[in-house]
Amino acid sequence: MTKEEFIKTGLCEQYVLGLTTPEESEFVEEMLQTYPDLKGDCRGLENCMEKYARAHAIPPPPTLKKSVLSKIDEIEAREKAARNNYSIPKWAAISAAASLIGLLFFSFFIWEGKSNAENEMAILSTEFKQFQKDCEQVQNEKMIYASQNSFLKDPNTTHIHLRGENNTLAIAYWNENKDKAYLKLENLPAPPAGKTYQMWADIDNKMVDMGVIKFDDEKMISIPHMANAASLNITLEEEGGSDHPDVSQLKVSGVI
Amino acid sequence: MKFAESQIVEMLHQNDKRAIAIIYDQYAPSLYGVVFRIVQSEEVAQDVMQDAFVKVWKKGTTYNSSKGTLFTWLLNITRNTAIDKLRSAGFRNSGKNQSIDNLVYNKVSSRGTNPDEIGVKDLLNDLDEKYREVVDMIYFRGFTQKEVSEELNIPLGTVKTRLRIALRELRGIFEVTGTVVLLFLINSILLLF
């Protein structure tokens, strides 16, 4: 667009009066940059309009100046107060946020540690109870072995060998003074299903029941001490035991 | 004390509050003249002036002198504030058909106008009424060119042309006035001797 064409559009006048759209204003500013003498022209129009306004000036009420200035002071004071009250320094905001995140992480680790510790504690507690139980058992067994040991070492304890077919052997440890006895099934086979071993003492030619023997070929089995017994016999009986021995099923026997 | 425009602008850019008082002293009567004519109420005009000066204070650092004179910038802020007030209040069209001179001189004649400008005012009467009308409607009453075209029932193109001619004419008048004042001053000085 040439300078003359631009002048004819009247954009300069509208620009001076603030009537141009933002796009038009930009265009005018561009033209003023391209043609510096247009700028002078435009400035001339602006000064002209300023003079026109001055010619139509009305003195405002004398109090207006004070109220304008105090309104600005008031707004400035309010904004300053707002800034002081509500603005948090950047470093403080950042450190507060960092602390919060840190605290969250810390809490999480503590919580995780606590629940881990609780789990471990539960496991340890179970293990400890088991260990205590085992310990008690060992203690009991030790006491049993100790008493059995002292019983076996007792000079008054006699070893009675009960023998049967095929070199089967059981040994009864007999102590009249202590009125106490044990049985050890050395190589007797386990009783068939539905059967049980039962022990009998021969007292005055009568077979007196000494009870059913619970089969265990490793441990010493406690048996009653029968005074005046002449011999000890083990028979195979129906499960639950019998009142009278089945002599045909006599497995081992030994004379005291 | 009169400050140069560049000094005032520098203060504005530095957020120096003294700039507001200086601007007020130098431009308030011209701005108030425009605002009063647009809103046609002393009370509303004072409100508009307060709001406009707050805007000037807040926007002061953004004023770019390469885009226009300080007065044009101030006037655009003030005029827009006045027009917004008028539109929001909904009393935009009251007194639309009143003559500017009747309106102004009836209401504020007691306070009077700047005596320095009386000569200029006489000269302005030389401006053809049809041009003056367009300028005044836009400048002093907040009309858009389109509204002027509707109000006066003339094509928009004609409004634009009249506005352009009016401003050129006004410029001529003010340049002549400047010369007349200068000649008057020279004569006065010569007469002293």
Contacts between the chains, C-beta under 8 A, distances in Angstrom:
chain1	res1	chain2	res2	distance
A	10	B	160	4.8
A	10	B	161	7.0
A	10	B	163	6.4
A	10	B	164	3.9
A	13	B	163	5.4
A	13	B	164	5.0
A	13	B	167	4.6
A	14	B	145	7.4
A	14	B	160	7.5
A	14	B	163	7.2
A	15	B	68	7.8
A	16	B	68	7.7
A	16	B	72	6.3
A	16	B	167	7.1
A	17	B	138	5.8
A	17	B	139	6.5
A	17	B	163	7.5
A	18	B	72	7.3
A	18	B	75	7.2
A	18	B	76	4.1
A	18	B	79	6.4
A	18	B	80	7.4
A	19	B	138	6.8
A	19	B	144	6.9
A	19	B	145	6.2
A	25	B	67	8.0
A	29	B	67	6.0
A	43	B	69	6.6
A	44	B	171	5.8
A	45	B	167	5.5
A	45	B	171	6.2
A	46	B	68	6.2
A	46	B	69	4.6
A	46	B	71	6.9
A	46	B	72	4.9
A	47	B	69	6.9
A	47	B	174	7.6
A	48	B	167	6.6
A	48	B	170	5.2
A	48	B	171	4.3
A	48	B	174	5.1
A	49	B	71	7.9
A	49	B	72	7.3
A	49	B	75	7.6
A	49	B	139	7.3
A	49	B	167	7.3
A	49	B	170	7.6
A	50	B	30	7.1
A	50	B	69	6.8
A	50	B	71	4.3
A	50	B	72	7.5
A	50	B	75	7.8
A	51	B	120	7.0
A	51	B	174	4.9
A	51	B	177	8.0
A	52	B	124	7.6
A	52	B	135	7.5
A	52	B	139	7.2
A	52	B	170	5.9
A	52	B	174	7.7
A	53	B	30	4.1
A	53	B	31	7.5
A	53	B	33	6.2
A	53	B	34	5.9
A	53	B	71	7.5
A	53	B	75	6.7
A	53	B	139	7.6
A	54	B	29	7.7
A	54	B	30	4.9
A	54	B	114	7.0
A	54	B	117	6.0
A	54	B	120	7.9
A	55	B	117	4.5
A	55	B	120	4.5
A	55	B	121	5.6
A	55	B	124	6.2
A	56	B	30	7.7
A	56	B	33	4.6
A	56	B	34	7.4
A	56	B	37	7.5
A	56	B	104	7.3
A	56	B	113	7.6
A	56	B	117	7.9
A	56	B	140	7.0
A	57	B	29	3.8
A	57	B	30	4.6
A	57	B	32	7.2
A	57	B	33	4.5
A	57	B	113	6.4
A	57	B	114	5.2
A	57	B	117	6.7
A	58	B	29	6.3
A	58	B	32	5.2
A	58	B	33	4.3
A	58	B	36	5.4
A	58	B	104	7.1
A	58	B	108	5.3
A	58	B	111	6.9
A	58	B	113	6.7
A	59	B	29	5.1
A	59	B	32	7.3
A	59	B	111	5.8
A	59	B	112	7.6
A	59	B	113	7.9
A	59	B	114	7.5
A	60	B	28	5.5
A	60	B	29	6.6
A	60	B	32	4.1
A	60	B	45	7.7
A	60	B	46	7.2
A	60	B	49	6.5
A	61	B	42	7.1
A	61	B	46	6.7
A	64	B	28	7.3
A	64	B	32	7.6
A	64	B	46	5.5
A	64	B	49	5.9
A	64	B	50	7.8
A	65	B	21	7.6
A	65	B	24	5.4
A	65	B	25	7.8
A	65	B	28	7.0
A	67	B	46	7.3
A	67	B	50	6.2
A	68	B	20	7.4
A	68	B	24	6.2
A	68	B	49	6.3
A	68	B	50	5.3
A	68	B	53	4.6
A	69	B	20	6.6
A	69	B	21	6.3
A	69	B	24	7.5
A	71	B	50	5.1
A	71	B	53	7.5
A	71	B	54	6.2
A	72	B	17	7.0
A	72	B	20	6.0
A	72	B	53	6.6
A	72	B	54	6.0
A	72	B	57	5.1
A	75	B	54	6.0
A	75	B	57	7.9
A	76	B	17	7.7
